[in-house]
Amino acid sequence: MDFDKYLKLSNTIRKDILVMLKNAGSGHPGGSLSCVELIVALYFKFLKHDPKNPFLEDRDRLILSKGHACPTQYACLAEVGYFSKDELFTLRKICSRLQGHPGFKCSLPGIEVSTGSLGQGLSIGSGMALGYKLDKKSGNIYVLLGDGELQSGQIWEAILTASHYKLNNLCAIVDYNSLQIDGRVENIKNIMPIKEKFESFGWNTITIDGHKYKEIFDGYEKFIKNKDDNPSVIIAKTIKGKGVSFMEDNVDWHGKAPNARELEMAILEIDNSAIGL
């Protein structure tokens, strides 16, 4: 498969994220940039959804549990046609539908639930997946988690619940960029070994490079084709700040917006990386 289309989309989304954050003067570039490919692949390839009918009955749903990465979701929703890209420039403004974390009550099409209080998204996703099972709906539920978020106890309650109820229509995605707000995940509270822990709870585990589209596509296809009764988790190794060298693997960029000069440097680097695609 030719992945050039998706590589170009990644560059577009990254530039939109950075422009949005610079314009807002606040936000979270590091964790937004690390999950770009994971979210692009969903909205532009794997999710069963319809921008013209956001409440499609059997739609697939994406729950952005790491809600601070919402600029990535907003940029993808606009790019795929849920709302005008002009609205991206209202990020974090008073009365904007694009708040600093996704807000369901803001009536932004494509947002399934309010998120951002870390640790809650997988419980919500498990409930949705169970509801789909009870109602005999065909859709899948995807929940994007931060790696530091796995330190929350509620996550593990949801992992146990999903296994108990055999929610094979639920896919957790761990954006494993190794950094959280206070430093390296292993130094704050070590979560390893992630794969073995999920397996011990009865989950199917898939490990990928979260920036390589072939591996991402293979991972999602394995989940979709899964015929057993187990929920699945995709553990995606990523780089915080991916695509901008001075932001990459740098905890200082967890929650700091670029200034005008930094934005210019970042856009130039992303544009140069697109040459030859």
Backbone torsions as a table, in degrees:
resi	resn	phi	psi	omega
1	MET	NA	140.4	177.6
2	ASP	-85.8	117.4	-176.0
3	PHE	-97.4	8.2	-177.3
4	ASP	-56.7	-39.9	179.3
5	LYS	-56.1	-43.4	-176.0
6	TYR	-76.9	-32.8	175.6
7	LEU	-64.4	-41.6	178.1
8	LYS	-66.3	-39.9	176.7
9	LEU	-61.7	-40.1	179.0
10	SER	-59.3	-43.6	179.9
11	ASN	-65.4	-40.7	177.7
12	THR	-62.0	-46.0	-178.9
13	ILE	-64.4	-41.5	179.7
14	ARG	-61.1	-42.6	179.7
15	LYS	-66.7	-40.1	177.6
16	ASP	-61.0	-43.2	179.2
17	ILE	-57.2	-49.9	-175.6
18	LEU	-66.3	-40.2	177.8
19	VAL	-64.8	-42.9	178.3
20	MET	-58.7	-46.7	-176.4
21	LEU	-68.3	-41.0	178.2
22	LYS	-62.6	-42.3	-179.3
23	ASN	-65.6	-37.1	179.6
24	ALA	-75.6	-29.8	-177.9
25	GLY	80.1	9.4	177.9
26	SER	-162.3	168.8	179.1
27	GLY	133.0	-167.6	-169.5
28	HIS	-129.6	88.1	-178.8
29	PRO	-71.4	-39.6	-172.6
30	GLY	-57.6	-56.0	-178.7
31	GLY	-74.6	-20.3	174.6
32	SER	-72.8	-43.0	-178.2
33	LEU	-71.7	-27.6	-176.5
34	SER	-72.4	-22.5	-175.1
35	CYS	-108.0	14.0	-175.4
36	VAL	-58.2	-53.5	-175.9
37	GLU	-63.4	-37.0	-179.5
38	LEU	-62.1	-40.4	-178.0
39	ILE	-81.4	-38.8	176.8
40	VAL	-57.7	-45.5	-178.9
41	ALA	-59.9	-35.7	178.9
42	LEU	-68.5	-56.1	-173.0
43	TYR	-68.7	-30.7	-173.7
44	PHE	-103.7	-0.7	-179.3
45	LYS	-140.7	-51.1	-163.9
46	PHE	-103.1	-30.2	-178.0
47	LEU	-69.7	135.6	168.9
48	LYS	-86.4	103.2	-176.2
49	HIS	-155.1	166.9	-178.1
50	ASP	-144.1	108.2	-180.0
51	PRO	-56.2	-25.8	179.6
52	LYS	-84.3	-11.8	179.5
53	ASN	-141.2	74.0	-173.6
54	PRO	-60.1	-20.9	-178.7
55	PHE	-106.1	31.0	173.7
56	LEU	-46.4	129.4	-168.1
57	GLU	-55.5	-50.6	-175.9
58	ASP	-103.1	28.3	-176.6
59	ARG	-63.2	154.1	165.4
60	ASP	-74.7	151.3	-178.7
61	ARG	-126.0	138.1	173.1
62	LEU	-109.6	121.8	175.7
63	ILE	-105.0	114.4	179.8
64	LEU	-87.9	84.0	-176.8
65	SER	-62.7	-39.9	173.9
66	LYS	-80.7	74.7	-169.5
67	GLY	-62.9	-19.8	179.1
68	HIS	-67.4	-13.2	176.7
69	ALA	-90.3	19.2	-176.5
70	CYS	-59.3	-26.6	176.4
71	PRO	-55.1	-33.8	177.9
72	THR	-66.2	-46.4	178.8
73	GLN	-64.7	-44.3	179.0
74	TYR	-58.7	-45.7	-178.1
75	ALA	-63.4	-39.3	178.5
76	CYS	-69.0	-41.6	178.6
77	LEU	-60.4	-42.3	178.8
78	ALA	-67.5	-43.3	-177.9
79	GLU	-63.2	-35.1	-177.3
80	VAL	-86.7	-9.9	170.2
81	GLY	111.0	16.5	177.9
82	TYR	-73.8	-30.6	177.5
83	PHE	-159.9	170.2	-176.2
84	SER	-68.3	141.8	178.0
85	LYS	-65.0	-22.1	177.2
86	ASP	-58.8	-29.8	-177.6
87	GLU	-69.5	-18.4	178.4
88	LEU	-58.8	-28.5	-176.9
89	PHE	-77.2	-0.1	175.6
90	THR	-95.7	5.5	-178.0
91	LEU	-48.8	129.1	175.0
92	ARG	66.3	14.2	176.1
93	LYS	-86.5	154.4	176.9
94	ILE	-60.0	131.4	178.6
95	CYS	72.6	4.0	175.9
96	SER	-71.6	149.8	173.4
97	ARG	-76.8	-12.9	-178.6
98	LEU	-103.2	80.8	179.8
99	GLN	-80.0	174.6	-176.4
100	GLY	-67.4	-18.2	169.2
101	HIS	-136.7	149.8	-175.9
102	PRO	-58.5	133.0	178.8
103	GLY	-123.4	115.1	-178.3
104	PHE	-62.9	-36.3	-177.7
105	LYS	-72.5	-7.4	176.5
106	CYS	-77.2	-7.6	176.9
107	SER	61.4	34.2	174.8
108	LEU	-85.2	117.9	-177.2
109	PRO	-60.6	137.2	-179.4
110	GLY	100.3	-16.7	177.0
111	ILE	-89.1	119.5	-174.3
112	GLU	-87.9	-27.4	-173.5
113	VAL	-163.7	153.2	174.4
114	SER	-73.4	133.0	-179.5
115	THR	-138.7	174.4	178.2
116	GLY	129.8	-26.6	170.8
117	SER	-78.3	99.9	-167.8
118	LEU	-59.9	139.8	178.6
119	GLY	105.8	-10.9	-172.9
120	GLN	-97.2	-23.5	-170.1
121	GLY	-61.9	-36.9	-177.3
122	LEU	-72.7	-30.9	174.2
123	SER	-64.8	-43.7	178.6
124	ILE	-63.0	-45.8	179.6
125	GLY	-62.5	-38.1	177.9
126	SER	-64.0	-41.0	177.2
127	GLY	-63.4	-41.8	177.9
128	MET	-64.2	-42.9	-179.7
129	ALA	-63.6	-40.7	177.3
130	LEU	-65.4	-40.8	176.5
131	GLY	-60.2	-42.0	177.1
132	TYR	-60.8	-41.3	179.2
133	LYS	-62.2	-48.1	-177.5
134	LEU	-64.3	-35.3	-179.3
135	ASP	-89.4	0.7	180.0
136	LYS	58.2	40.1	174.8
137	LYS	-88.3	151.8	-173.1
138	SER	-92.8	-7.6	-173.7
139	GLY	-71.8	160.7	176.0
140	ASN	-108.5	154.7	177.9
141	ILE	-115.9	126.6	177.4
142	TYR	-113.1	136.0	179.3
143	VAL	-128.3	117.0	179.0
144	LEU	-92.5	121.0	-176.3
145	LEU	-114.0	149.2	168.3
146	GLY	-84.1	155.8	179.7
147	ASP	-69.6	-42.1	176.0
148	GLY	-61.7	-26.4	178.9
149	GLU	-64.1	-25.0	179.5
150	LEU	-66.6	-8.9	175.5
151	GLN	-74.9	-10.5	-177.9
152	SER	-81.8	131.7	-178.5
153	GLY	-62.0	-34.2	-178.2
154	GLN	-61.9	-29.9	176.9
155	ILE	-56.5	-44.9	-174.8
156	TRP	-74.4	-27.9	171.2
157	GLU	-64.2	-42.1	179.4
158	ALA	-67.4	-37.8	177.6
159	ILE	-60.5	-43.4	178.0
160	LEU	-65.2	-43.0	-179.9
161	THR	-61.4	-46.3	-177.3
162	ALA	-62.3	-38.1	177.8
163	SER	-69.4	-43.5	-178.4
164	HIS	-60.1	-41.1	-177.7
165	TYR	-91.2	7.9	174.5
166	LYS	55.5	52.2	-175.4
167	LEU	-86.3	74.7	-179.6
168	ASN	-75.8	1.0	173.4
169	ASN	-97.1	12.6	-179.0
170	LEU	-114.7	129.3	177.4
171	CYS	-126.5	113.6	171.1
172	ALA	-86.7	142.5	177.8
173	ILE	-125.5	118.8	180.0
174	VAL	-97.5	115.1	174.8
175	ASP	-81.6	89.8	-171.2
176	TYR	-92.1	79.7	-179.5
177	ASN	-98.0	1.1	170.8
178	SER	74.2	2.5	-178.9
179	LEU	-127.4	145.7	171.1
180	GLN	-133.9	-177.0	-168.1
181	ILE	-57.0	-33.8	-175.2
182	ASP	-98.7	-0.3	180.0
183	GLY	145.1	-153.5	-178.2
184	ARG	-77.5	138.5	-174.9
185	VAL	-57.1	-43.0	-176.6
186	GLU	-65.9	-22.4	178.5
187	ASN	-87.3	-29.5	180.0
188	ILE	-76.8	-54.9	174.3
189	LYS	-163.6	106.4	-172.2
190	ASN	-63.9	131.0	-178.7
191	ILE	-107.8	-1.9	-178.7
192	MET	-76.1	152.8	-2.6
193	PRO	-87.4	119.4	-175.0
194	ILE	-64.8	-49.3	-175.5
195	LYS	-57.1	-49.8	-177.2
196	GLU	-65.5	-33.9	178.8
197	LYS	-66.6	-46.4	177.4
198	PHE	-61.5	-42.5	-179.8
199	GLU	-61.8	-37.3	-179.9
200	SER	-66.6	-20.6	176.3
201	PHE	-93.2	4.2	175.3
202	GLY	90.3	21.2	179.8
203	TRP	-96.7	148.0	166.5
204	ASN	-76.3	135.0	-178.5
205	THR	-117.2	138.0	179.5
206	ILE	-131.4	125.1	179.6
207	THR	-111.5	134.2	-176.7
208	ILE	-143.5	167.0	164.5
209	ASP	-85.2	116.7	-173.8
210	GLY	-74.5	5.4	176.2
211	HIS	-117.5	-2.4	-179.7
212	LYS	-103.5	114.7	-173.3
213	TYR	-62.4	-33.9	179.0
214	LYS	-61.9	-44.6	179.8
215	GLU	-68.3	-37.9	178.2
216	ILE	-63.2	-47.1	179.4
217	PHE	-61.3	-44.8	179.0
218	ASP	-60.1	-40.3	-179.5
219	GLY	-63.7	-47.7	179.2
220	TYR	-64.7	-38.3	179.9
221	GLU	-65.6	-37.1	177.0
222	LYS	-62.6	-41.2	177.4
223	PHE	-64.0	-48.9	-176.0
224	ILE	-62.4	-35.7	-178.1
225	LYS	-85.9	-1.3	-178.3
226	ASN	-61.0	126.6	-177.4
227	LYS	-109.7	-4.3	179.2
228	ASP	-87.1	-172.8	-174.4
229	ASP	-95.4	9.3	-172.9
230	ASN	-94.8	142.5	167.9
231	PRO	-67.2	163.7	-177.5
232	SER	-123.9	149.3	173.0
233	VAL	-128.2	133.4	173.3
234	ILE	-104.6	115.0	178.6
235	ILE	-95.8	106.3	-172.3
236	ALA	-104.8	112.5	176.7
237	LYS	-74.9	121.2	-176.0
238	THR	-131.5	176.4	177.9
239	ILE	-121.6	122.2	177.5
240	LYS	-62.5	132.6	-178.6
241	GLY	76.6	18.3	-174.3
242	LYS	-52.0	132.0	175.9
243	GLY	104.1	-14.5	178.5
244	VAL	-127.9	109.4	-167.7
245	SER	-57.2	-38.7	-176.8
246	PHE	-79.0	-7.1	175.0
247	MET	-101.2	-19.5	-172.8
248	GLU	-64.5	131.1	177.3
249	ASP	52.5	36.0	-177.0
250	ASN	-123.7	109.1	-174.7
251	VAL	-64.2	-20.5	179.3
252	ASP	-61.9	-20.8	-178.5
253	TRP	-99.4	20.1	175.8
254	HIS	-63.6	-47.2	-174.2
255	GLY	-139.5	49.9	-178.9
256	LYS	-135.8	127.1	179.8
257	ALA	-79.8	147.8	176.7
258	PRO	-73.2	149.2	171.6
259	ASN	-86.6	-176.6	-174.0
260	ALA	-60.8	-43.5	-178.9
261	ARG	-67.9	-42.3	179.4
262	GLU	-65.7	-37.5	176.6
263	LEU	-63.0	-44.4	179.3
264	GLU	-59.7	-44.7	179.4
265	MET	-63.4	-42.0	-177.8
266	ALA	-67.0	-43.7	179.9
267	ILE	-63.1	-41.9	179.0
268	LEU	-61.4	-42.0	-179.8
269	GLU	-65.7	-42.5	179.5
270	ILE	-65.6	-43.1	178.4
271	ASP	-61.9	-41.1	179.5
272	ASN	-66.3	-33.2	-179.8
273	SER	-70.4	-20.1	-178.5
274	ALA	-82.8	-13.1	-178.5
275	ILE	-64.4	129.0	177.9
276	GLY	94.2	-1.1	177.8
277	LEU	-64.9	NA	NA
